[in-house]
Amino acid sequence: MSAQNSLKILYLSAEVVPFAKTGGLADVAGSLPKAIRALGHDIRVAMPRYGRITRDKFHLTQRLEPFAVPMGDISEPAAIFEGQLAPGVPIYFVDNARLFDRDGIYMYPDDAERFIFFCRAAVEMCRGLGWQPDVIHCNDWHTAIIPNWMQTIYRSDPFFQNTATLYTIHNLAYQGIFGYRMLEIASIEEYGFIAHPDLAPDLNDVVDLMARGILFADIINTVSERYAQEILTPAYGERLDPILRDRRDRLFGVLNGLDYDVYNPATDPYVISHFNASHLEGRAPNKAALQQEAGFPEHPDVPLIGAISRLADQKGFDLIAQIIDPWMQHLPCQFILLGTGEQRYHDLFENIRSRYPDRVAVFLTFNTPLAQRLYAGADMFLMPSRFEPCGLGQMIAMRYGCVPVVRATGGLADTVKDYNPRSDEGNGFAFEPYDAMALYTTLVRAVETYKYPEVWRRLMLRGMAADFSWETSARKYVDLYYRAVATRRGAHPPQDYAVLRRDSTAERMAGS
Ligand code: ADP
């Protein structure tokens, strides 16, 4: 480690705000590094250079000439471009036109190859830069192969011998599961296959990148304390709970923070009328503008409920489908959904909109300015997730005075406290069972409470006063970095990986 215990950290993510975003991972990757930097550490970020990240738009300069990145028996060239994420925080872009010069981020048939390449290029880049990281901070399945490499192909490499890994699970549901060929591309001969007695047999016979991150990382964390507990159970473990339980001694929960420079209703450039806790009146024009944009009657007293989300099973929208009719018939309110994702949810919400056009508006796009206007203008924010590792939506909503209505799971349970009318405590509305009637009765409670402006105002103010800044969580991450470094220096790998079979890919393929 360098002088004064300042750490060198390479932070890897497949998406980073403002360069590419599909969800909360990009927000975290765009903001946590700044907070780590503010604590005095040399943190540098790396991501692929997707087609839309042009040199001109983001003022990138070429940092390394193309070099050969080993991909099994062949190699593939990577150049490195450099930009700035924030003052003092460089961001490196791995450039390879064949793999990354495309419009999208994921969902390509060669995703395994694309992200293995990104990881290998990012690791080798450190050598080219002459910069030896103390920790490589890997996020989600896209970068989960690196902990595996650090215990195998880089284990005795003098450059990386002391490089520890922290593996952060942002969402256990996306594991990056591929076939054997991936191991060849990843140059992995040793510890090829998992042979865990409690793991579903089919998982022992595939390459599950998330599982590898969990099995090999020096330290593991997920993005809320509640979710760190939940994933140890079969109900939330996405079939990896047996190996998570084995590794629970090194599994931690650290709640995500928000970038307060970006998410600030007093300065947000997308918000029409700025406001803050001592000037809540400034919020009203945002609601009126939203009602207009949605084609609703402009009623300041009718509660406006917003939802901003990926449209995936995780997010609980099937519950909404089950109660939409009684909701619309019995509860005076308006509902705006901004989201994009699975086609069946697009169809569902189009259908609901056509039946209640003056009460329901649906925007099936990804639109950051509209999202910010919605946080700033809606009265309530609906997030009935089936599971939620952390959830940023409810935290942004609270910061903007929009009261959350959520299912109490994962990070939602850690951040939203159900309103208790007797004690006048709480900052939102929350229900426990994953059940349409529980959602419905919670909406009834919220809409009823909205009728009492002073009570509602206190709810808004409590949400706005909550501290969701990165500072506290960034300190916890630094603590995990030190733990990872200590583990790396003291670990005895073969015992840790007893559940991995050593048969090589070649043998496996020959035998299959
Ligand atoms: P997840 O990471 O599971 O998608 P989070 O709540 O952690 O969920 O983060 C979602 C982030 O993406 C928030 O910043 C939210 O505002 C944003 N977002 C989600 N859907 C959209 C959309 N359709 N348009 C604009 N922003 C969106």
Boltz pocket constraint, residues with backbone or C-beta under 6 A from the ligand:
constraints:
  - pocket:
      binder: B
      contacts: [[A, 22], [A, 23], [A, 24], [A, 25], [A, 27], [A, 308], [A, 309], [A, 310], [A, 338], [A, 339], [A, 340], [A, 363], [A, 365], [A, 366], [A, 367], [A, 368], [A, 371], [A, 390], [A, 391], [A, 392], [A, 393], [A, 394], [A, 396]]
      max_distance: 6.0
